[in-house]
Amino acid sequence: MDSSRRFAPHASFGSLTRREALLGATAALIGAAIPAEAASTKTIRAVMHAPLRLIDPITTTAYISRDHGYMIYDTLVAADENFQPQPQMAEWVISDDKLVYTFKLREGLAWHDGPPVTAEDCVASLKRWWQRDTMGQLLASYTTSLDASDPRTIVLKLKQPAGFVLDALGKPSSNVPFMMPKRVADTPATQPITETIGSGPFKFLKEEFQPGVRAVYVKNEKYVPRKEKPSWTSGGKVVKVDRVEWVVMPDAQTAINALANGEIDYIDEPQVDLLKLFEGSNDVVVKNNNKFGLQVLARMNFLAPPFTNEKIRRAAMLAFKQENFLAAMVGDPSGYKVCGAMFVCGTTLATDIGSESLVKGDGMVEARRLLKEANYDGKPIRIIQPTDVNTQKAQPIVGAQALKDAGFNVELLPMDWQTAVATRSNAKLAQEGGWHMYFTALGGAEMSNPLTSAPLNAIGAAGYPGWPDDKEIQALRIRFAEAGSLDERKKVAAELQKLAYEHVIYVPLGQIATPAAWSAKLTGVLDGPAVPYFWNMDKS
């Protein structure tokens, strides 16, 4: 799935069924509804993995909001393809005792509305970010002070050395420490922002924004890219087109037809089995730009009975078999991997400890026994069921059936993805029994490290939805952060995974590849850890 393939329209496009013709007509109508730009304007039209509704990439971990963030914001530090932090908005100096990090903003940085980016803006942005992000919260706990010493200088002082500082500030996925103007960053971290002013390579056209339908970005003519070549989120973010439009096509076949007909240029996460329609042509490129893929997972609500009971959480986990979820999501075995490693198969921290029943799928008898022993009261387990994202649709249905087979009473709660994100994030609703379980898929790059893995941040109410409060897990994460060697980190990671499985902090359900598809008219499409980058892209 890592290699690129160029495909031409499948023969079936020449003799469409009535349904396919209708879907194609629907795509054409959607395209016709988009205002036509001047003939000289170079525009990329993309169908993303989910509709954009939430524009604050700090109050949510939703990837579509993160992707929106990369369009309009920038970061002090960025990660390259080797996971190494690189200067982006700032260069830095570290004191000999490793307790003081001094960042100097590069010249020419300006907000979209004109004023220069200042150190005060960045300090406010970091302080808002680290209230919500798993790695940011850890960094905050090590920090003595974070201040602006002059308009271009940020000084971070630590209580004790912490080797993950630059990794935290350059983390490539949710929550990304995007820089915002101070007036925006001063918004409480629990309250979504309403302004969309950044300093990044694109500007957001709020007047053309139709939440859940369409988002439009234009080139930031005043943006000064770095001179280094682009590598993941680092390097020169050179914008080569005038405009990028994210259009929503909820039906996967409609999006495929639109790409084949040239009505759109890019599909972020096409339905994998439909990509066979492009076999044999030169008009469409299919490539997996994210070698780490996504880790599929289930998360239970630690605030709402019955999952306050560890024995019942374990019964639910034992009912699951990874292969059933992966086959339903992808179908083609070449597009998924059964994997019990919480820190992702193929990485230095990978181990299968604790995952035996998930991988073998032989835990149903034990699940039924445990459920009976725990005196489950038969009240419905309410599962959030997103209906409009390809990588989120199948898991709730497969999970619901497995739980029913184990003896649970189950109720599915169908809703669109952004409603699902808002619902699962509502701790008050959770305590009132509003939901008990959700399924999602998170980038392998961020799940490969105990400090960036959001589900492992068992900090309680300030953590990732589900909100486990587990001091043993947190102590092991601290030990990992302070480990002085790779061997020590491996040892701590294995202990952490074993304990996380025992306490059922979350349930890993394997890994899937996430190929994208785009018109062969596009060039310069970059690799990245689950993030589609629209800088460096050009269109002939």
LINRAVEN-V841155 format. One record per pair of residues at least 24 apart in sequence whose ideal C-beta (glycine too) atoms are under 8 Angstrom apart, sorted by the first residue. I is the first residue (numbers start at 1). J is the second residue. Records with the same first field share a line. If there is no record, write none. Layout:
I: J + J
//
This chain:
1: 288 + 334 + 335 + 513 + 515
2: 288 + 291
3: 287
4: 285 + 286 + 287
5: 285 + 286 + 287
6: 281 + 282 + 283 + 284 + 285 + 286 + 520
7: 275 + 277 + 278 + 279 + 280 + 281 + 282 + 283 + 284 + 285 + 286
8: 278 + 280 + 281 + 282 + 283 + 284
9: 260 + 277 + 278 + 281 + 283 + 284
10: 276 + 277 + 278 + 279 + 280 + 281
12: 277
13: 257 + 260 + 277
19: 253
20: 253 + 257
23: 251 + 253 + 254 + 257
24: 254 + 257 + 258 + 261
26: 251 + 254
27: 249 + 254 + 255 + 257 + 258 + 261 + 263 + 264
28: 258 + 261 + 263
30: 247 + 249 + 254 + 258 + 263
31: 247 + 258 + 263 + 264
34: 214 + 245 + 247
37: 242 + 243
41: 242 + 243
42: 240 + 241 + 242 + 243 + 538 + 539
43: 241 + 242 + 243 + 244 + 245 + 539
44: 241 + 243 + 244 + 245 + 265 + 266 + 522 + 534 + 537 + 539
45: 244 + 245 + 247 + 263 + 264 + 265 + 266
46: 244 + 245 + 246 + 247 + 264 + 265 + 266 + 267 + 268 + 532 + 534
47: 246 + 247 + 248 + 249 + 255 + 258 + 259 + 264 + 266 + 267 + 268
48: 246 + 248 + 268 + 269 + 532
49: 268 + 269 + 389 + 390 + 391
50: 388 + 389 + 417 + 418
51: 211 + 212 + 213 + 248 + 250 + 388 + 416 + 417 + 418
52: 211 + 212 + 215 + 246
53: 211 + 212 + 418
54: 192 + 418 + 421 + 422
55: 192 + 193 + 196 + 204 + 209
56: 192 + 193
57: 174 + 175 + 176 + 178
58: 128 + 129 + 132 + 133 + 175 + 178 + 189 + 193
59: 132 + 189 + 190 + 191 + 192 + 193
60: 174 + 421 + 425
61: 174 + 175 + 454 + 464
62: 174 + 417 + 418 + 421
63: 173 + 174 + 443 + 530 + 531
64: 417 + 418
65: 174
66: 173 + 174 + 175 + 176 + 531
67: 268 + 531 + 532
68: 204 + 215
69: 176 + 178
70: 176 + 200 + 233 + 531 + 533
71: 200 + 201 + 202 + 204 + 217 + 244 + 534
72: 112 + 196 + 197 + 198 + 200 + 202 + 203 + 204 + 217
73: 176 + 178 + 179 + 180 + 198 + 199 + 200
74: 109 + 178 + 179 + 198 + 199 + 200 + 201 + 237
75: 169 + 170 + 176 + 177 + 178 + 179 + 233
76: 103 + 122 + 154 + 169 + 170 + 177 + 179
77: 166 + 169 + 170
78: 170 + 172 + 232 + 233 + 234 + 235
79: 167 + 170 + 171 + 172 + 232 + 233 + 234 + 529
80: 231 + 232 + 234 + 235
81: 231 + 232 + 527
83: 167 + 445
85: 166 + 167 + 169 + 170
86: 170 + 228 + 231 + 234 + 235
87: 226
88: 170 + 226 + 233 + 234
89: 117 + 122 + 179 + 199
90: 122 + 154
92: 166
97: 161
98: 158 + 161 + 162
99: 157 + 158 + 159 + 160 + 161
100: 155 + 156 + 157 + 158
101: 155 + 156 + 158 + 165 + 166
102: 149 + 153 + 154 + 155 + 156
103: 153 + 154 + 155 + 156
104: 152 + 153
105: 152 + 153 + 154
106: 226
108: 224
109: 199 + 224
110: 199 + 222
111: 181 + 197 + 198 + 199
112: 197 + 198 + 199 + 203 + 220
113: 197
115: 181
116: 151
117: 179 + 199
118: 148 + 151 + 152 + 182
119: 148 + 149 + 150 + 151 + 152 + 153 + 154
120: 148 + 151 + 182
121: 179 + 180 + 181 + 182 + 185
122: 148 + 154 + 179
123: 147 + 148 + 154
124: 180 + 182 + 185 + 186
125: 177 + 178 + 179 + 180 + 182 + 185
126: 154 + 169 + 177
127: 185
128: 180 + 185 + 186 + 187 + 189
129: 175 + 177 + 178
130: 177
131: 189 + 462
132: 175 + 189
133: 171 + 174 + 175 + 177
134: 175 + 451 + 452 + 453 + 454 + 456 + 457 + 459 + 463 + 464
135: 164 + 167 + 168 + 171 + 451 + 452
136: 168 + 175 + 177
137: 457 + 459 + 462
138: 164 + 168 + 451 + 477 + 478 + 481
139: 164 + 165 + 168 + 169
162: 481 + 482
163: 481
164: 451 + 481
167: 449 + 451 + 452
168: 451
170: 233 + 234
171: 446 + 452
172: 232 + 233 + 445 + 446 + 528 + 529 + 531
173: 442 + 443 + 445 + 446 + 452 + 529 + 530 + 531
174: 446 + 454
199: 223
200: 237
201: 225 + 237 + 238 + 239 + 535
202: 239 + 244 + 534 + 535
212: 248 + 416 + 418
213: 247 + 248
214: 245 + 246 + 247 + 248
215: 245 + 246
216: 243 + 244 + 245 + 246
217: 243 + 244 + 245 + 246 + 534
218: 242 + 243 + 244
219: 243
225: 535
230: 526 + 533 + 535 + 536
232: 526 + 527 + 528 + 529 + 531
233: 528 + 531 + 533
236: 536
237: 533 + 535 + 536
238: 535 + 536
239: 534 + 535
240: 524 + 535 + 536 + 537 + 538 + 539
241: 534 + 537 + 538 + 539
244: 534
250: 388
252: 390
256: 517
259: 284 + 517 + 518 + 519
260: 284
262: 519
264: 519
265: 518 + 519 + 521 + 522 + 539
266: 516 + 517 + 518 + 519 + 522 + 525 + 532
267: 516 + 517 + 518
268: 516 + 532
269: 389 + 390 + 391 + 514 + 516
270: 390 + 515 + 516 + 517
271: 390
272: 330 + 331 + 332 + 335 + 513 + 515
273: 330 + 331 + 332
275: 515 + 517
278: 517
282: 520
283: 519 + 520
284: 517 + 518 + 519 + 520
285: 517 + 518 + 519 + 520 + 522 + 525
286: 515 + 516 + 517
287: 515 + 516 + 525
288: 513 + 514 + 515 + 516
289: 515 + 516 + 525 + 526 + 527 + 528 + 532
290: 443 + 444 + 445 + 513 + 514 + 527 + 528 + 529 + 530
291: 527
292: 344 + 443 + 444 + 445 + 448 + 529 + 530
293: 337 + 444 + 511 + 512 + 513 + 514
294: 391 + 441 + 442 + 443 + 444 + 511 + 512 + 514 + 530
295: 339 + 344 + 441 + 442 + 443 + 444 + 447 + 508 + 509 + 510 + 511
296: 322 + 325 + 326 + 329 + 395 + 439 + 440 + 441 + 508 + 509 + 510 + 511 + 512
297: 439 + 440 + 441 + 442 + 455 + 506 + 507 + 508 + 509
298: 395 + 399 + 437 + 438 + 439 + 506 + 507 + 509
299: 437 + 438 + 439 + 440 + 455 + 464 + 465 + 466 + 506 + 507
300: 436 + 437 + 466 + 504 + 506 + 507
301: 430 + 435 + 436 + 437 + 466 + 467
302: 466 + 467 + 468 + 469
303: 427 + 430 + 431 + 467
304: 430 + 431 + 432 + 433 + 434 + 435 + 436
305: 379 + 433
306: 374 + 376 + 377 + 379 + 381 + 436
307: 436 + 437
309: 374
310: 503 + 504
311: 370 + 373 + 374
312: 370 + 371 + 374 + 376
313: 503 + 504
314: 370 + 504
315: 366 + 367 + 368 + 370 + 371 + 374 + 376 + 406
316: 367 + 381 + 403 + 406 + 408 + 437 + 504 + 507
317: 357 + 358 + 363 + 367 + 501 + 504 + 507
318: 357 + 363 + 364 + 366 + 367 + 370 + 406
319: 363 + 364 + 367 + 402 + 403 + 405 + 406 + 408
320: 358 + 361 + 363 + 399 + 402 + 507 + 509
321: 358 + 360 + 361 + 363 + 402
322: 358 + 359 + 361 + 508 + 509 + 510
323: 361 + 510
324: 361 + 398 + 402
325: 394 + 395 + 398 + 399 + 509 + 510
326: 509 + 510 + 512
328: 394 + 395 + 397 + 398
329: 391 + 394 + 395 + 512
330: 512 + 513
335: 512 + 513 + 515
336: 510 + 511 + 512 + 513
337: 510 + 511 + 512
338: 510
339: 508 + 510 + 511
340: 508
341: 497 + 508
342: 447 + 453 + 456 + 496 + 497 + 500 + 501 + 508
343: 447 + 448 + 449 + 450 + 453 + 493 + 497
344: 444 + 447 + 448 + 511
345: 511
347: 448
348: 486 + 490
349: 448 + 449 + 450 + 489 + 490 + 493
351: 493 + 494 + 497
353: 494 + 497 + 498 + 501
354: 497 + 498 + 500 + 501 + 502
355: 501 + 508
358: 507 + 508 + 509
364: 402 + 405 + 406
367: 406 + 407
368: 406 + 407
371: 406 + 407 + 408
372: 407
376: 407 + 408
378: 409
379: 409
380: 409 + 410 + 411
381: 408 + 409 + 410 + 411 + 436 + 437
382: 411 + 412 + 413 + 433 + 434 + 435 + 436 + 437
383: 410 + 411 + 412 + 413 + 435 + 436 + 437 + 438 + 439
384: 413 + 415 + 420 + 423 + 424 + 435 + 437 + 438 + 439
385: 412 + 413 + 414 + 415 + 420
386: 415 + 416 + 417 + 420
387: 414 + 415 + 416 + 417
388: 416 + 417
389: 417
391: 441 + 512 + 514
392: 417 + 420 + 439 + 440 + 441
395: 439 + 509
396: 438 + 439
399: 437 + 439
424: 465 + 466
425: 465
427: 461 + 465 + 467
430: 465 + 467
438: 465
439: 509
441: 512
443: 529 + 530
444: 511 + 529 + 530
445: 529 + 530
446: 529 + 530
450: 476 + 477 + 480 + 492 + 493 + 496
451: 477 + 480 + 481
455: 505 + 506
456: 496 + 500 + 505 + 506
458: 505
466: 506
468: 503 + 505
470: 503 + 505
472: 499 + 503
473: 499 + 500 + 503 + 505
//
